Amino acid sequence: MTALKKLLTAMDAGDFYASVFGPITSGKNVKCPFPESHKDGEDGTPSFRVFADTGGTYCHGCGYKSTNPVYFWADYKKLKFDVALRQLYSKFVEPIISPAEYKVPHERLLANGLILKRLKQLRGLNADTVRKYKLGYDNRRLTIPIFNEFSMCVNIRRYDLFKTGGPKMVSWKEGFGRPRLYPLDYISSSDVFVTEGELDALLGIQEGMMCVSPSGGSQTWDEAWSRTMKGKVVRVIPDNDRPGIAGAEKRVASISKYAKECYLHRLPVEKEGEDLTDWILKYGGDRKKILKDLRGALKTLNSETSKAAQALFDVLDSVEGVKKNVSEENLVKRSEAIWEDLMAGGAFFRNAEGTLFYVREGTTAMKVTNSLGQFMSFLSSRSPLVNQSSSTGRFIYTHIINKAYAQSELSKTGVWSMYDGGKLYIHAGSDKLLRIDEKSSEIIKNAVNPERVLLELPVPTMAVSSPPDRRVNEGLTSLRELFMDNLSMQEENRYLLVCWLSCIFFRDYVKPKPLVRLLAKTASGKSTSSKLLSLLLYGEELLSHSASTIAATYEMSNRYPLLILDNLETRNMTPPLEDFLLVAATGGMKAKRQLSTDVGLVIQQTSSLILTNGIEPFNRHELIDRTLEIDLDLEKYGRRGFQEGKIIPKLKAERQKIMSSILYLIHRYVIPRIKKGEISRIMQEFGQHGKTRFNEYLALMSIVLDAFWGYMPLREYDRPHDLVNFWLDSQTRAEQKQDEGTNDVLYFISTFAERHDQLLGAIIRINKEEDKLEFKCTTRELLSDFRVLAKILGIKCPWQNENHLGTRIADSEEMLARAGWKKSRIVVNGRAYLRFELNLVRKEKNNGNRSKA
């Protein structure tokens, strides 16, 4: 594939021309960008036609014609074709670096005899190698330009030659560090040496070996690189240390599928950490010695049976043999054989919390535990000796796990999806991830990738196997017809729910996340709407009942990105469940003591979105304040002729197409705006509203809404900004209404004022006039009368002491003011009192407005 073909495949011609001319309507002309070719120096009647499907252009006025965007760009900007190609390639395929960035350091190095001499002493590289591979010196580090298959510079690796401090090797800038094979000379050779480090590869080439190295760590390898070794004889040479050897074993296992022959060659060096450069400079090694020493090295042919697997078959041929000889030496030998088999086809990883995972080709990531589960089943299938019911099995298992903890790599782990550093990772099934950023999308390995991202897959049907699809309209049409139109809610709230759910990909990025509650009377579509939501995300029904234990609820929220609590009513709201909802909304964590330990802790983090449904709203202010309420009305908003038996199978069948379209919008419009820092700007524009604690998430929802708006705008609103204002206003009104109906302070004060005459022994006296009611008291006096009132009402007084009541009054001042109460503090004869005043005229007016509403 040529650079031009790769560019044209990657870019969207319609988007490109829209960036030049603005929005282009199919079948309509635009003004010609070459006015000098027209009479009178202008294109009076638009005559320039863009063909978005082919990428070509044609002007009916001046006759200008181009066959693709690169030729057009060269003519439009008056550039040479190769310069235009480089500019567009850098924008649409991958960023490339100007030649001047590596030529200046290169010339500086060639002119500095002292640095050239030190380079020869330390790394063995001569001036000819420096010239051929454009090595340079930037006054601190050795520069190594990395080129792609089209000889475009895509990175400049900077090596700390003189150990001045900091990382040994760094990339040029952020966004240029994607691992690659270097150099690419090996492509044309049938005999290849794979080394661990760019400078090792260059020295090997200098000494007559066709070497190549990944521009990354010892564990870096991509299956696509192995395919380039097809039909070749490959020798993998690791550094003399555990990570190097472990990484080399993975490479051999991968390369052996494609290469004619593949060898793992451990260098005959003395010290740990020594590499190919040490072997050549200190031990006098060369190509002939490597070929000679390979006679005693591990040889792996292109077959399904690896040496590790064969060792497993040899040692574990009979379970009966274990009963005859259970010496520690033999147990270790058997353990090592099983370990070799595990490492030949997989690898262990651990996260920051110390949880261990095993990842193997063609399987999902397995959490390592000694209880029954996927990993133990897999381990037992490899060897019947790993049996936890026997002392032999426990010995082998403990040996393997201890070794796994010692040699496992640290990874970033998540469930189903993760947003990190401008990149979105989504589980694509089996051992694959879909990585998306603002410029590209690609399928990568789970865990065995440069970023060391490892994702779990709670439900197999959740896998997003389709990369972002530019045919957005097809997927969004299915989203509209199969999901949104079947939600029995106001149209504005359908958009709210879709945007809230679409932000699930960024749930680890934004900690506080609003709860969503669907409210309706019985048989009004609550469970059906929740079911459709689950089917869209999971591909199957996953609704948790309100009767679930709190421990199970925490576990589900850790494992599933969306937790749906079906039929959750106030009678089910135990204090632990209320606390769970608060933890989920704030993005906090819960700690508990680890079983069978005195000091061990287990930290449970809740990053899932929470959706509940029920008949009545929440009645606790802390939850009301953190919940987006959506009213359902089947009679008013329900879809006539809705048949669940038809819609659900269609939604399952179209799910991949829908998710692909949503991901395209995220890739094309959402991630770029997040990286530009627009969330902060949008948060500042919200103003005051009832859900300010979730401004960051609401800003993210606004960006998602903007992306949807270009394809499916809500016609009743001129701008998406107006719809966001509707969301904020309606949720603020709902919160105020619910707060006023559930606030204990407001309820007791209002009831106390109405029933004061019935309270025998009341301390406080109320002065009532035609248009005003007022009383003054201390907090202690108010608590005493409230306790009397509670007995008459037959309920428990909510406050334990006067400080408790005083704090709640201060917290409820805004709500009291909305209800017409004015609270102030006065001092009489040196004593502080609270004074409450109620404007009766205003109260009657407010009651009238509420009754009309």
Summary of the structure (lengths in Angstrom):
residues: 853
radius of gyration: 34.4
end to end distance: 66.9
largest distance: 110.2
contacts: 2640
relative contact order: 0.05
helix: 47%
strand: 18%
